[in-house]
Every structure is written in structure tokens, then in C-alpha cells.
Amino acid sequence: MLSLDRINFACADPERVSQFWSAVLDRGDGPELFFRKAEKSPTIELPIHLDVNVPDRKAELQRILQLGGTLVETKSHQIGELSETWTVMRDPEGNGFCIQSPPNTTRRAIGNVTFSCANPIPLGRFWAAALGWPDEPIDRRFIQKLLDAGMDPQETESFYVTRETPTSRPRFLFQRRERSRPDSYPIHLDLRAGDREAETRRLTGLGATIERVADTRTIMRDPEANPFCVE
């Protein structure tokens, strides 16, 4: 089976970007962040971005600005009495990420690896099968509250969530939204395999494609053409 090994950033200045992210996060459990010098296409709306959970969003905004991040905007979404607020930011090389304060957040950590996609449920199920992760259970009472407050019923199929265990981070969040399709992605995922050839065969059976094979890794694309590596 595969495991999530690294979140891989293409950078012009890997040292600068790695210092920024090291200061943003309280590193502990979770995948390694890896920063490499590589070409990347300029893009505003990243196909894959990180959502960072923080105890105090407003305080973290000011701290991250001092670290070299930039503010894009703060957004709020409300349906009836239910509301959510998050702040969109960019790191020193323009990679977008969000900061948010879910209930009971006590430390800074990557909450979600978020995919912007055309078909969240099929793509999410591909990644869940690839990693052997279960669907995240949906509280039907919560969904009914949203519907009662006026949410379009079609929106119930506009997202999908999976994670390794009920308490592990990060989750993989798949959201239906327009996205850019850069030639060279600023961020991609590296997966660790016990048997790389067997796993790439399994992944192609799930709907992935092989882009090329290198000495130590296989570069692949998921069903919506997001690149990832199997090592």
C-alpha cells in the first residue's frame, strides 16, 4: 500500500520558502514538506493548496505577514446560523494557502490538502483507494441543517473528504471549483511504495496515468491530471 511521504514545493529559492513554512507551522506528525529548486508555471489559483489550522486566525494573520506572507482576502460563508471564515494568503513565492480556526484547534498544523477539481467525489474516491483511506463520514444532521437553511441540494455533491484515521491530519479535501491547469505544478504529492511497480499498476487500474519513469520514482497523473510521484 502507498503512504503520503512528502508535500513537494517547486521553488526559485528553496531555502527562503522552507524557512517561511517552518516558521508558519508547529512541525510534528504529518508528511514532510520538501522544497526543491525547479521551474514552475505562474498561477494564481493553485490546483492543490494547503489549509493551515491555527488557534487564532486574526493573530496568525499578523504573524504570517511579518514572516513574509501576503494577504489576499478574508472570506466568510454563511447559511442560516452556520458560518465559516478563512483568510487566503500567499507565501514568499506566491503559493496560495488558507488559514482557518476550526473548533478546538490548539496548534498550528496543516489541516487539509485541498484539491480544486471538476468532479470531487470521483477524484476523492480515487485518492482514498490509492492510499487505503476511508471516506470521512458525513453527519447527515449537519447536512440537513444546511439544506433547511437554504443550501442548494446539488451542493451536497460538491465536496468529498478522506483521511487516514478519524483524528489524523492532513485530510484530503476535494472541492468543486474552477482551477488553473499549469504545465509545471507549484505543489505536488510524493507517495512512498513498498513495491513501486506493483503500486503503479494498481494506480493505473484506478484511473491514473504514467507520465514517465525515472530511476527512483514514477511520475503519474491522477484522473484530473494532477501530477504526483511514486517512490
WOJOHU-V544895 format. One record per pair of residues at least 12 apart in sequence whose ideal C-beta (glycine too) atoms are under 10 Angstrom apart, sorted by sequence separation. I is the first residue (numbers start at 0). GAP is how many residues later the second one is. D is the distance in Angstrom with one decimal. If there is no record, write none. Layout:
# WOJOHU-V544895
((I;GAP;D) (I;GAP;D))
This chain:
# WOJOHU-V544895
((8;12;7.9) (20;12;5.6) (51;12;8.8) (73;12;7.3) (74;12;7.6) (85;12;4.9) (86;12;5.0) (98;12;9.4) (99;12;8.8) (114;12;7.9) (123;12;9.3) (142;12;9.5) (159;12;8.4) (160;12;5.5) (161;12;8.3) (190;12;8.9) (207;12;5.0) (208;12;4.9) (216;12;4.7) (217;12;4.7) (21;13;9.7) (60;13;8.0) (72;13;9.7) (73;13;4.6) (74;13;6.7) (85;13;6.8) (86;13;7.5) (96;13;9.1) (97;13;8.8) (142;13;6.0) (159;13;7.7) (160;13;7.4) (199;13;8.2) (207;13;6.3) (208;13;8.5) (215;13;9.3) (216;13;6.4) (217;13;7.9) (6;14;9.5) (20;14;7.7) (72;14;7.5) (73;14;7.5) (85;14;4.2) (86;14;9.6) (97;14;8.3) (112;14;9.3) (120;14;9.6) (158;14;6.9) (159;14;4.4) (160;14;9.8) (206;14;9.8) (207;14;5.5) (208;14;8.5) (210;14;9.6) (216;14;4.4) (17;15;7.3) (19;15;9.6) (71;15;8.0) (72;15;5.4) (73;15;9.6) (84;15;7.5) (85;15;8.5) (158;15;6.3) (159;15;8.5) (202;15;8.9) (206;15;7.5) (207;15;6.9) (213;15;8.6) (215;15;6.0) (16;16;9.2) (17;16;8.6) (18;16;9.3) (57;16;9.1) (70;16;7.0) (71;16;4.0) (72;16;9.2) (83;16;7.6) (84;16;8.1) (85;16;9.9) (97;16;7.7) (139;16;9.9) (157;16;9.2) (158;16;5.3) (159;16;9.3) (196;16;9.4) (203;16;8.1) (205;16;8.9) (206;16;4.3) (208;16;8.2) (210;16;6.8) (17;17;4.3) (32;17;9.0) (56;17;8.4) (70;17;7.9) (71;17;6.1) (83;17;9.9) (96;17;9.2) (157;17;6.8) (158;17;7.0) (171;17;9.3) (195;17;9.1) (202;17;6.2) (205;17;8.1) (206;17;9.6) (207;17;9.9) (210;17;9.8) (212;17;9.7) (213;17;9.3) (16;18;5.2) (17;18;9.8) (69;18;9.9) (70;18;5.9) (71;18;6.2) (83;18;9.0) (137;18;8.4) (157;18;4.2) (158;18;9.9) (199;18;5.0) (202;18;9.9) (207;18;9.7) (210;18;9.6) (15;19;8.9) (16;19;9.9) (69;19;6.4) (70;19;8.2) (156;19;8.0) (157;19;8.4) (198;19;8.5) (202;19;8.5) (13;20;8.9) (14;20;7.7) (68;20;4.9) (69;20;4.7) (195;20;8.6) (199;20;6.8) (207;20;8.2) (209;20;9.4) (13;21;3.9) (68;21;6.4) (69;21;8.3) (137;21;9.4) (154;21;8.6) (195;21;7.7) (196;21;8.4) (198;21;9.8) (12;22;8.9) (13;22;5.9) (14;22;9.4) (67;22;9.8) (68;22;5.9) (69;22;8.3) (137;22;9.5) (153;22;9.5) (195;22;6.2) (207;22;9.2) (6;23;8.9) (7;23;9.7) (10;23;10.0) (13;23;5.4) (63;23;8.9) (67;23;7.6) (68;23;7.3) (74;23;8.7) (137;23;8.1) (6;24;5.5) (7;24;9.2) (8;24;6.9) (10;24;5.2) (12;24;7.8) (13;24;8.8) (64;24;8.3) (66;24;9.1) (67;24;4.7) (69;24;8.2) (71;24;6.9) (73;24;10.0) (135;24;8.2) (136;24;9.2) (192;24;9.5) (5;25;5.7) (6;25;7.4) (7;25;8.2) (8;25;6.9) (9;25;8.5) (10;25;6.6) (11;25;7.1) (24;25;9.4) (63;25;6.1) (66;25;8.6) (67;25;9.9) (71;25;9.7) (73;25;9.5) (134;25;7.7) (135;25;3.9) (192;25;8.7) (202;25;9.1) (3;26;8.6) (4;26;6.3) (5;26;4.6) (6;26;5.3) (7;26;4.9) (8;26;4.8) (9;26;6.5) (10;26;6.1) (11;26;8.7) (23;26;9.6) (60;26;5.5) (63;26;9.9) (68;26;9.9) (69;26;9.9) (71;26;9.2) (134;26;7.6) (135;26;5.8) (190;26;9.3) (3;27;4.9) (4;27;6.9) (5;27;7.0) (6;27;7.0) (7;27;8.1) (8;27;7.2) (9;27;8.0) (10;27;7.0) (11;27;8.8) (24;27;7.0) (57;27;9.7) (59;27;8.2) (63;27;8.9) (134;27;6.0) (135;27;6.1) (189;27;7.7) (190;27;9.6) (202;27;7.2) (2;28;8.8) (3;28;9.5) (5;28;4.4) (6;28;9.8) (7;28;6.8) (9;28;3.9) (11;28;8.2) (23;28;6.6) (24;28;9.9) (25;28;9.5) (43;28;9.1) (56;28;7.1) (60;28;7.5) (68;28;8.4) (132;28;9.9) (133;28;6.7) (134;28;9.6) (4;29;8.7) (5;29;10.0) (8;29;8.8) (9;29;6.9) (10;29;7.8) (20;29;9.0) (24;29;9.5) (56;29;7.4) (57;29;8.5) (59;29;9.4) (132;29;4.6) (133;29;8.1) (136;29;8.3) (190;29;8.9) (7;30;9.0) (9;30;4.0) (23;30;8.9) (56;30;6.0) (68;30;9.2) (132;30;6.0) (133;30;8.4) (135;30;8.0) (199;30;5.7) (8;31;8.7) (9;31;9.2) (20;31;9.4) (130;31;7.7) (132;31;5.2) (133;31;8.7) (187;31;8.9) (198;31;5.7) (127;32;8.3) (129;32;9.9) (130;32;9.3) (131;32;8.2) (132;32;8.6) (133;32;8.9) (187;32;10.0) (198;32;9.9) (53;33;9.5) (63;33;9.3) (126;33;8.9) (127;33;9.4) (128;33;9.4) (130;33;7.2) (188;33;9.3) (196;33;9.5) (51;34;9.7) (127;34;4.1) (195;34;5.6) (50;35;7.5) (51;35;9.7) (63;35;7.0) (123;35;8.3) (124;35;7.2) (126;35;6.4) (127;35;9.1) (132;35;9.0) (135;35;6.8) (195;35;6.9) (23;36;8.4) (62;36;9.9) (120;36;6.1) (123;36;3.1) (127;36;10.0) (135;36;9.1) (51;37;8.8) (119;37;7.4) (120;37;9.0) (122;37;7.4) (123;37;7.2) (124;37;8.0) (135;37;9.1) (188;37;8.3) (190;37;6.2) (191;37;9.8) (192;37;5.2) (60;38;6.7) (118;38;9.1) (119;38;6.2) (120;38;8.4) (121;38;8.6) (123;38;5.8) (132;38;9.1) (187;38;7.3) (188;38;8.6) (189;38;7.2) (190;38;6.8) (191;38;8.1) (192;38;6.8) (23;39;8.4) (48;39;9.1) (59;39;5.4) (118;39;9.9) (119;39;5.4) (120;39;4.9) (132;39;7.5) (186;39;9.6) (187;39;4.9) (188;39;4.6) (189;39;4.8) (190;39;5.1) (191;39;5.9) (22;40;8.6) (23;40;6.1) (59;40;9.6) (119;40;4.5) (184;40;9.8) (186;40;9.8) (187;40;5.5) (188;40;7.5) (189;40;8.1) (190;40;7.0) (6;41;8.7) (8;41;9.9) (22;41;8.5) (49;41;9.5) (56;41;9.7) (57;41;9.6) (59;41;8.1) (118;41;9.3) (119;41;9.2) (130;41;8.1) (184;41;7.2) (187;41;6.9) (188;41;9.8) (189;41;6.1) (56;42;5.6) (58;42;9.6) (116;42;9.8) (184;42;5.5) (6;43;7.2) (22;43;9.4) (23;43;6.5) (55;43;9.8) (56;43;6.3) (57;43;8.7) (116;43;9.0) (180;43;9.2) (183;43;8.8) (184;43;9.3) (19;44;8.6) (22;44;5.1) (23;44;9.8) (45;44;9.8) (56;44;4.4) (63;44;9.9) (127;44;7.7) (180;44;7.0) (21;45;9.8) (22;45;8.8) (23;45;7.5) (49;45;8.4) (51;45;6.0) (52;45;9.7) (53;45;5.3) (55;45;6.4) (62;45;9.5) (113;45;9.8) (114;45;9.1) (126;45;5.5) (178;45;9.0) (180;45;9.4) (181;45;10.0) (20;46;9.4) (22;46;9.7) (43;46;9.2) (48;46;7.3) (49;46;8.8) (50;46;7.1) (51;46;6.8) (52;46;8.0) (53;46;7.3) (54;46;6.5) (127;46;9.8) (19;47;5.8) (47;47;9.9) (48;47;5.1) (49;47;4.7) (50;47;4.7) (51;47;5.0) (52;47;6.2) (53;47;5.8) (54;47;10.0) (126;47;7.8) (178;47;9.5) (18;48;8.6) (19;48;5.5) (20;48;9.9) (45;48;9.3) (48;48;5.5) (49;48;7.6) (50;48;7.8) (51;48;7.4) (52;48;7.1) (53;48;9.4) (56;48;9.3) (59;48;7.2) (123;48;6.9) (125;48;9.6) (18;49;8.7) (19;49;7.1) (45;49;6.5) (48;49;7.0) (49;49;9.7) (50;49;6.0) (52;49;5.7) (54;49;9.5) (55;49;8.8) (111;49;8.2) (122;49;9.5) (123;49;8.4) (124;49;9.2) (43;50;8.0) (45;50;5.1) (54;50;5.2) (112;50;9.8) (123;50;4.1) (173;50;9.4) (16;51;9.4) (42;51;8.3) (44;51;7.2) (45;51;8.5) (50;51;9.5) (52;51;9.9) (53;51;6.5) (54;51;6.0) (111;51;9.1) (122;51;5.4) (123;51;9.8) (15;52;8.0) (41;52;7.5) (42;52;9.0) (43;52;7.4) (52;52;4.9) (53;52;10.0) (54;52;7.0) (121;52;9.1) (39;53;8.4) (42;53;8.7) (52;53;9.4) (53;53;8.4) (54;53;7.5) (119;53;8.7) (120;53;7.5) (122;53;9.8) (39;54;9.6) (52;54;8.1) (53;54;5.2) (119;54;3.8) (39;55;9.0) (52;55;7.1) (53;55;8.5) (118;55;8.5) (119;55;6.1) (120;55;9.2) (51;56;6.5) (52;56;5.5) (112;56;9.6) (113;56;9.1) (119;56;5.2) (51;57;7.2) (52;57;7.5) (53;57;9.0) (111;57;8.3) (112;57;5.0) (113;57;8.9) (114;57;7.0) (115;57;9.9) (116;57;5.5) (118;57;7.4) (119;57;9.2) (34;58;9.7) (51;58;6.1) (52;58;3.8) (110;58;6.0) (111;58;5.6) (112;58;7.5) (113;58;8.0) (114;58;7.1) (115;58;8.4) (116;58;7.1) (117;58;6.9) (130;58;9.8) (50;59;7.3) (51;59;6.5) (52;59;8.4) (109;59;6.2) (110;59;6.1) (111;59;5.1) (112;59;5.3) (113;59;4.6) (114;59;4.8) (115;59;6.0) (116;59;6.6) (117;59;9.0) (129;59;10.0) (49;60;5.4) (50;60;4.8) (51;60;8.8) (81;60;8.4) (108;60;5.6) (109;60;4.5) (110;60;6.8) (111;60;7.2) (112;60;7.2) (113;60;7.7) (114;60;7.1) (115;60;8.1) (116;60;7.8) (117;60;8.8) (130;60;7.6) (49;61;8.2) (50;61;3.9) (108;61;7.9) (109;61;9.2) (111;61;4.2) (112;61;9.7) (113;61;6.3) (115;61;4.8) (116;61;10.0) (117;61;8.4) (129;61;7.6) (49;62;7.1) (50;62;8.0) (110;62;8.5) (111;62;9.8) (114;62;9.7) (115;62;7.3) (116;62;7.1) (126;62;9.0) (48;63;8.8) (49;63;6.3) (50;63;5.6) (81;63;6.6) (111;63;9.5) (113;63;9.7) (115;63;3.7) (48;64;8.0) (49;64;7.2) (80;64;8.4) (81;64;6.8) (114;64;8.5) (115;64;8.6) (23;65;9.4) (47;65;6.6) (48;65;5.4) (79;65;7.2) (47;66;7.1) (48;66;8.7) (78;66;8.3) (79;66;7.7) (23;67;8.1) (46;67;9.6) (47;67;5.7) (48;67;7.8) (78;67;5.5) (81;67;6.6) (45;68;8.9) (46;68;6.9) (47;68;7.7) (78;68;9.2) (79;68;7.2) (80;68;7.3) (45;69;9.8) (46;69;5.6) (47;69;9.6) (78;69;9.3) (79;69;2.9) (81;69;9.3) (129;69;8.6) (20;70;6.9) (45;70;7.5) (46;70;7.9) (78;70;4.3) (79;70;6.9) (19;71;5.5) (20;71;9.5) (44;71;6.7) (77;71;8.9) (78;71;6.2) (79;71;8.7) (19;72;5.4) (78;72;5.4) (129;72;8.1) (18;73;8.9) (19;73;8.8) (23;73;8.4) (128;73;8.8) (129;73;6.0) (16;74;6.1) (20;74;9.4) (112;74;8.7) (114;74;10.0) (128;74;9.0) (15;75;9.3) (16;75;6.0) (19;75;9.7) (23;75;8.7) (15;76;5.7) (16;76;5.6) (20;76;9.1) (78;76;9.4) (112;76;7.3) (128;76;9.6) (129;76;6.2) (15;77;7.8) (32;77;8.4) (125;77;8.7) (128;77;5.4) (129;77;9.5) (16;78;7.8) (127;78;10.0) (128;78;9.1) (129;78;7.6) (12;79;7.7) (13;79;9.6) (27;79;7.5) (29;79;6.7) (30;79;8.0) (126;79;9.3) (10;80;9.4) (11;80;9.6) (12;80;7.2) (25;80;9.6) (27;80;9.6) (28;80;8.2) (29;80;6.0) (125;80;5.6) (10;81;9.2) (11;81;6.2) (25;81;4.7) (26;81;9.1) (27;81;7.0) (124;81;8.9) (125;81;5.6) (126;81;10.0) (8;82;8.6) (10;82;5.9) (11;82;10.0) (24;82;8.9) (25;82;4.5) (26;82;8.6) (30;82;8.6) (124;82;9.6) (125;82;7.4) (9;83;9.0) (24;83;5.3) (25;83;6.4) (26;83;9.8) (8;84;8.2) (10;84;8.8) (23;84;6.7) (24;84;6.5) (122;84;9.1) (9;85;9.3) (22;85;9.7) (24;85;6.9) (121;85;8.2) (8;86;6.9) (23;86;9.7) (20;89;9.6) (95;90;9.0) (96;90;9.5) (129;90;9.7) (94;91;5.3) (95;91;9.6) (93;92;8.1) (94;92;6.6) (129;92;8.0) (92;93;7.8) (90;95;9.7) (126;95;7.0) (125;96;5.9) (126;96;9.5) (125;97;5.4) (124;98;9.7) (125;98;8.7) (129;98;8.8) (122;99;6.7) (126;99;9.4) (122;100;5.9) (129;100;9.4) (121;101;6.7) (122;101;5.3) (126;101;9.2) (121;102;8.7) (6;103;7.7) (122;103;8.3) (118;104;8.2) (119;104;9.8) (116;105;9.2) (117;105;9.8) (118;105;7.3) (6;106;6.9) (116;106;9.2) (117;106;6.3) (114;107;8.6) (116;107;5.2) (115;108;9.4) (3;109;8.4) (114;109;7.8) (116;109;8.1) (115;110;9.6) (114;111;6.8) (52;116;7.6) (52;117;9.1) (51;118;9.7) (50;119;8.0) (49;120;7.7) (50;120;8.7) (50;122;7.1) (3;123;9.7) (47;124;9.8) (48;124;10.0) (1;125;10.0) (3;126;9.7) (3;127;6.5) (1;128;5.9) (2;128;7.1) (0;129;9.1) (1;129;5.6) (2;129;8.8) (3;129;9.2) (0;130;7.5) (1;130;7.4) (48;130;9.7) (0;131;4.8) (47;131;9.0) (44;132;8.1) (46;132;4.7) (44;133;7.2) (45;133;7.6) (46;133;6.5) (44;134;5.5) (45;134;7.3) (46;134;6.9) (44;135;5.0) (46;135;7.4) (42;136;8.9) (43;136;6.8) (45;136;8.4) (42;137;4.5) (44;137;9.8) (47;137;7.0) (48;137;9.0) (49;137;7.7) (29;138;8.2) (30;138;9.6) (41;138;9.3) (42;138;8.7) (46;138;6.6) (47;138;8.3) (48;138;7.0) (28;139;7.7) (29;139;5.8) (30;139;7.4) (40;139;8.1) (42;139;4.6) (45;139;8.1) (46;139;8.9) (47;139;4.9) (28;140;7.3) (29;140;6.3) (40;140;9.0) (41;140;7.7) (42;140;9.7) (45;140;6.1) (46;140;8.3) (47;140;7.0) (27;141;9.4) (40;141;3.4) (42;141;9.2) (45;141;6.4) (46;141;9.4) (47;141;7.6) (39;142;7.1) (40;142;4.9) (41;142;9.7) (42;142;8.3) (39;143;8.9) (40;143;4.7) (42;143;6.5) (38;144;9.0) (39;144;4.7) (40;144;7.6) (41;144;8.9) (38;145;5.4) (39;145;6.9) (40;145;7.7) (37;146;7.4) (39;146;4.6) (37;147;10.0) (39;147;8.9) (37;148;9.3) (32;154;9.7) (33;156;7.0) (30;158;8.1) (31;158;8.6) (30;159;8.3) (3;160;8.1) (30;160;9.8) (2;161;8.7) (30;161;9.8) (6;163;8.5) (3;166;8.3) (3;168;8.8) (9;172;10.0) (9;174;6.5) (9;175;7.2) (10;175;8.4) (8;176;9.8) (9;176;5.5) (7;177;9.0) (8;177;6.7) (9;177;7.6) (46;177;8.2) (7;178;9.6) (8;178;5.7) (9;178;8.0) (46;178;8.7) (47;178;6.3) (7;179;6.8) (8;179;8.8) (46;179;5.8) (47;179;9.4) (6;180;6.6) (7;180;5.2) (46;180;9.5) (47;180;9.4) (6;181;8.1) (7;181;6.9) (5;182;9.4) (6;182;6.2) (7;182;5.2) (5;183;7.4) (6;183;7.7) (4;184;8.2) (5;184;4.1) (3;185;6.5) (4;185;4.8) (5;185;8.7) (3;186;8.0) (4;186;6.0) (5;186;8.5) (3;187;6.3) (4;187;4.0) (2;188;6.8) (3;188;7.8) (4;188;9.2) (1;189;4.6) (2;189;4.9) (0;190;9.9) (1;190;6.7) (2;190;8.2) (0;191;9.7) (1;191;5.4) (2;191;9.1) (0;192;8.2) (1;192;8.5) (0;193;7.4) (0;194;9.7) (1;194;9.7) (1;197;5.7) (0;198;7.9) (1;200;8.6) (0;201;9.1) (1;201;8.1) (7;219;9.6) (7;220;8.9) (7;221;7.3) (5;223;8.7) (3;224;9.8) (4;224;8.8) (4;225;9.5) (5;225;8.9) (1;226;9.8) (4;226;6.8) (1;228;7.0) (1;229;9.9))
